[in-house]
Every structure is written in C-alpha cells, then in structure tokens.
C-alpha cells in the first residue's frame, strides 16, 4: 500500500511538472528597422513560466559544426524587459546571461537588437539586400528550457518578399515557423530577402535551393546534378530521414565554405564560378560534403556532440570521423553520381595524403588530438600552426581512404566503409539513440572487416606515423610514386607576403635552414645573397645556382634593426604523388578496385 501511494505520488508530481512545462510558451518576432546598418530587432515573449523572482535568458557562445567559442552575446544591445506594460529590472550576470527580475506576472516581453555584419556560413549577416539569420547568434533561450518549443515570426523589410528555412511553417500564418525545441531552432538558419528559389525532388524528399547574390548558375543543370548526389548518399544508409531540405547558397564575388544542419545547409560560393567546369564541380563537391553530414554528424555523431552545451566547449577526439570522413565521402558521392572520373576521384585523395605528409605538424599532433584541440588550434591558426598541428579534415579524409581500402581488401571486396557507417547509424542513432565513443567506432570497424584495427589506430589515429600510401593503393591495383623522390632541391624554408609594400616572412618551415638559422616570421626580407627581395622571392622555392648544404646570406630588418644571417640550405622534401594502374592486377586487386571506385 505504501508503495502504491509512492508511485501515485510520483506520477502526480511528474504530471504536474509536465503540465507546467507544457504551459510555457515562447515566441519570437524578428524585424528589420535598419538593415542597412546591419541590425535585427528581436522581440521575445515568454509566458506560462513558473512563479519565481527572476528568469535567466542566455545567448549561445558557439554554433554546432564550427568548433570555436564565438561570443555571440557581444553583438547584443538595447536589451529591455517588460511585464504588463511596465519595465522590469534586469542585470547581466555573465558574459551571455541576462537576469530579468520580478517575473511573477507570468508573462515577460523582452526586446533586444543584434548587430550582424560578419560574412560567413556560421554567423548572422544583414544588409539592405538580405538578412541571413544564423540562429545561435540571434535567439536567446530561458535557462533550463532548451527542450521547450517556440515559434518564430519573420517580418521582412519592406523591400523583401521571401523567407527560406528548414523550420516547419505554422499553417495559416505567413512567415511564421515552429521549432519543437531550441536544439531544432538553433539548427535551422533563416534566409530573408529576395533570393532566387527553385526546387527539385530526390530520394522522396522535396529540396529547396535559395540562391542569394545572383550568379551564372544553370538551375536546370543544378536540379539534375544535385539530385544525383542526394540519391547516392541515400543509397548508403537506405533512408533519407527528412521530410524537406533547404539549401541556402550565398553567392559572393569570392565565396566558399559550408555549415551542416539537420534538414538544411548554408553554402558559400563564387557567383561567377559556375561557368567553368572546375568551378561547377567544386560547388557540387561542397554540396556532396554538406549533404553527407545529414547522416554523419547531424544524426550519427560522437557521444560528446549531443546533447549540446551551448555555453562551453564540447570536446571530442572523433572529428576525424565527423568531418574528415565527410570530406572523404564527398569524393565518393561525386564519383558515384558520375560527376568525376577516376582521376577526379583519386587525385584529390592523393592531394590530401600529400598535404598531410608535407605538413610538419603531422609528426607532432595526432588526428585524435587535432579533433580535441579544434577549439584552441583548429579554428585559431597562427604562423606556426603548420609546424605543430594537422587538420582533422585533411588527415581524416586520408584515414578514411586507408580504412576503406583495408576493409575492402580484408573482406575480398564484399564489405567497405559504407557498411561501417550504416552499421553505426543503425545501432547508435536509430536503435540506441545516442552518440558513439571512439572505442565503439573501432569495434564496428573490426566487426565489419573481421580483422584487428589496433595497429591502425596506434599508427594513424592516436599516432603520427607517415601514411603508407603505396601499400594501401596497391590493394586496389594502383602504383603510387612521389615524383620528387630523387630531387635534391635547395630552399630556405619560408613563405612570404606583401605588407605595406614590403616583402615580409609569413611562415618558417620546421627543420628548414630558415628554422635552424634563425629567420623569424614578420622579418622584412631585404635580400638573399645580394639579390633584392623582389627578385629573391621569385627564386624562393629553389635557390638558383646553389645546392643543398650551401650557405646563403640573408638580410632582414627585425624591429627596425638590420640583421645579416648565414643560412645553410636544406632540401625541399615536399612530395607530389601520382598514380598509375599496375600491370596484370590480381583478381583480388580488381575486386577491391571495383568495390572502391564503382568502376
């Protein structure tokens, strides 16, 4: 009997808690009084809150998919709060938290402005032509209410007529949308303006493309070619989990980059780049990368990346899978969709391997450490980053290729990395409904391949071994050689840049002559062996008339003082990889090649 009362009491308490939460209503209205000055006006209405003396409103400090604390609250101004038409006292209690007092009135109206003038796929930007609302930089949330639903009403500026977003529209209410919780709201960018909108259907899903900024794109061609990428990605996982999907494309004179979202993406592109085959394929490759994130990261994700802490860093050692493998699969989707041939598939992969091997930091930092340190190194590169770190994008892409070939070879062409990714998706996203650990990912690789990957992890994930490209490409019947293997090219080991009409040292390569003999970044280069800086720069990659081990006199100005340095030239060890098909490949090599390339 006592147990029954306890259970009934617990049920009653839960019911009251759920009722209280369900009564909370949060609504936003976004308008634009001064878009030319780059401002959004935000009105936030919160009602049904539990009676208490204050409510804390918070602004995220970062945006998922871009691992850097960006301090969005720095752009907030003119904060104010009212209840029943009367001003409420408020105070800022942390860098991103506003505490509104005396809220027992049950409903609070908050107004604030956001300054938005940073062009990127991850930050809000507003001018007279359009507004791009990256949600983590626009919307606040009540502390402890991340799982509460909200509505968003957009009031376009007088000369704008369209809104594009992945948010669900509210029936019968123009430009009004709903989000089931703040995770969804923060994951749904909004484009407002006069964008060129077109649609296509693929994998049973309607896709909207919103083009801002004009450009020489061919809509009919894009519809067909983007649809092929969608279909190929869907084949890997056996399902497309969206009801609708939105591409927001910002076309600038020079543009690039992308940021994934649950049922949308924001892409940066060059408005006149679609006219060349290279530019067009580059855009499709970006589409492939960001669309593949629909499964990898937005649903299948490392355990540390969900649920998100929007105020602090979310550390993981698995961005090499989340981002690096997505880069690798961008290549796979491109060849499977017929957008590139064998050269177009293999050469970019060899380029990534070459980049890793040519980066001194690859011998210092593992790809797992690169993932963990994204917050302090990956998004904050400096003049020494090339010497002490490696990109989890590039190294992860190379690792993806090696792992794929190892699995295919071990299973004699019957399994591939596709089976690992689908197995992880089915188990952790669909069944267990949680993220995975590094050990769990490794276990799935070993299950699919039937072999141990401990040595692989030791070398390429947690270690800094050089990539054995010849071994792995040989599995698919390809010879890979370093064209620079037998060349002894003397060089200083620096790159330069122009600054205030001067030639200035931009980087110094670890263990080069410049590194050993004391040339510094920011030195103004005056001459090399008497040749003036302008002429010397032209000869930088190979010092004319010199050989490895020779001394050259380098004159620089540092902090206003002239310095003469004797620098011993070292060999430029940069590699350049090329491939060819082996003669008389074995049946296994042919089976691996077929499974890997699809050709």
Secondary structure as UniProt FT lines:
FT   HELIX           2..23
FT   STRAND          25..31
FT   HELIX           35..37
FT   STRAND          39..47
FT   STRAND          54..59
FT   TURN            64..65
FT   HELIX           72..75
FT   STRAND          76..83
FT   TURN            84..85
FT   STRAND          86..87
FT   STRAND          90..94
FT   TURN            95..96
FT   STRAND          97..101
FT   TURN            104..105
FT   STRAND          107..115
FT   STRAND          125..126
FT   STRAND          131..133
FT   HELIX           135..137
FT   STRAND          140..142
FT   TURN            143..144
FT   TURN            146..147
FT   STRAND          150..154
FT   TURN            158..159
FT   STRAND          162..165
FT   STRAND          168..169
FT   TURN            171..172
FT   TURN            174..175
FT   STRAND          176..179
FT   HELIX           182..186
FT   STRAND          190..193
FT   STRAND          196..202
FT   TURN            203..204
FT   STRAND          205..212
FT   HELIX           219..237
FT   STRAND          244..252
FT   STRAND          258..260
FT   STRAND          264..270
FT   TURN            271..272
FT   HELIX           273..275
FT   HELIX           277..292
FT   TURN            293..295
FT   TURN            297..299
FT   TURN            303..304
FT   HELIX           320..325
FT   HELIX           326..336
FT   TURN            337..338
FT   HELIX           342..357
FT   HELIX           360..363
FT   HELIX           367..372
FT   HELIX           373..375
FT   TURN            376..379
FT   TURN            383..384
FT   HELIX           385..388
FT   HELIX           392..410
FT   TURN            411..413
FT   HELIX           417..424
FT   HELIX           425..431
FT   HELIX           438..449
FT   HELIX           454..456
FT   HELIX           457..461
FT   HELIX           469..475
FT   TURN            476..477
FT   STRAND          478..482
FT   TURN            483..486
FT   STRAND          490..491
FT   STRAND          494..499
FT   TURN            500..501
FT   STRAND          502..508
FT   TURN            510..511
FT   HELIX           513..517
FT   TURN            521..522
FT   STRAND          524..528
FT   TURN            529..530
FT   STRAND          531..532
FT   HELIX           533..538
FT   TURN            539..541
FT   TURN            544..545
FT   TURN            548..549
FT   STRAND          551..558
FT   TURN            559..560
FT   STRAND          561..568
FT   STRAND          570..571
FT   STRAND          577..581
FT   TURN            583..584
FT   HELIX           587..597
//
